[in-house]
Amino acid sequence: MDLRELESLYDEFAPAGYAFALQLTRDADAAEDLLQSVFLRLAKRPRFTILNPRSFVLRCIYRAHVDVVRRDATRRQMLEAFAWEAQIVFRPEPGEDEKIAELLEQLAALPQEQRVVVHLKTWEQRTFRQIAGILGIPANTAASRYRYALDKLRDAMRLEDET
């Protein structure tokens, strides 16, 4: 979209768009974010003809809001699932509190590149090929990072048991 056309569209319809976004979100900051994201997307689109600009802007805002709501719902579901899984995974047996605390401490001490692979493999149950795709690295590198992390954790826990 041409910069002048975008400026004109913004000047004319941003107040109405903001009011509509405010009705949808009931939050001034979220409404501003929604309006900004819509106009940023419009700026990136190739030239196109808009028959009814006001309806177009309002429709874009509504669709963007629906996307945000869906994304937030998915994120909330994932966080709830993770919290539930974490309760199961980290529910210590009697006398195991100290070992679990030490393991979590050792996990936190791993280099980020290894920690991320361990998380994706363990909690997200991803294959090394999927991890490689997510991180943009070769699958063998993902597998190596996982193996190095497990070796470090195993060694650290062995040292802890010996003391």
Secondary structure, DSSP 8 states (H G I E B T S, - for coil): --HHHHHHHHHHHHHHHHHHHHHHHS-HHHHHHHHHHHHHHHHHS-----SSHHHHHHHHHHHHHHHHHHHHHHHHHHHHHHHHHHHHHT---TT-HHHHHHHHHHHHHS-HHHHHHHHHHHTS---HHHHHHHHTS-HHHHHHHHHHHHHHHHHHHHHHHH-
